[in-house]
């Protein structure tokens, strides 16, 4: 994974694919590489990094970003947890 | 950044016509092109004529030398030897493609040789890009067909830049330097008239009119570029060119990550190399400044290249 000017290219050595990620997806991927994280933790990280406000819109964006990372094969299985 | 200069060797221009044809018809004419030795066999006059003209300055080796590639440009047998005669491209005795009309033989040889290198030379990350060098710094011009890449490359090669290749940029996986493979420059359609006017006295092959790419003509590479093919080059700039009729020359930066992805799309073997390709491409992007470039007038384009900011050492 290499980052230049807030954009990241990441090589997936399982699929052989290379992906271009923006800063928010990179933030999530970096956190999830360290281990499972709750959606609250992930959302808080995005809020802190990008001066966002918690709420439904952020939750929707978070779901979309995580879905993209999962479709790329960069995160696997339920690596994030939603509170009940 | 150089391998030792090769000892003085025999060149194609020094062979008699009879000797050239005997080598082509017999054990193969062994040509050194950059890091590769090609053993070329053919009984077709168009191939012999094309080699005589376009490869005049290239070193010739004896039949005992190892060859990286063995290509036979073979006349079709049977009916198509006489009726609508055809030529087969046969690398290592195989026939990967359908035959073409015989008068396409020399352009087919050039495309086929590119196919051999790009499909097999996996010690390098290979980009579909022209590459030229000046004062130790190389400018890589990745672009799909129709972008004006070869015309711009030909112009630069005749205005103070050294031609490293007009089609294959070869980046070493071990040190990130560029290995030259200077070869004839393939010009299509109206580019021939542009280059005839721009480089009076340049040597061109016979045009072939009815190829899938239109009219194709080859331009002999500068002798100095062939003589310096052993000199490696350091990448400094990646310039994505686009010819637009009437446009003023315009250079705009491309963000590194986006340049990475565009370069990967313009690579013959990035996907084959896996992590090694990713690392080589990362190195290239980190060493280079990347730009999008639009142009219409060659002199303006060359002035822009001459003014590219040199990298800090």
Interface residues (C-beta under 8 A of the other chain):
Chain A: X2 X3 X4 X5 X7 X8 X9 X11 X13 X16 X18 X20
Chain B: X255 X256 X257 X258 X260 X261 X264 X270 X271 X274 X275 X278 X282 X285
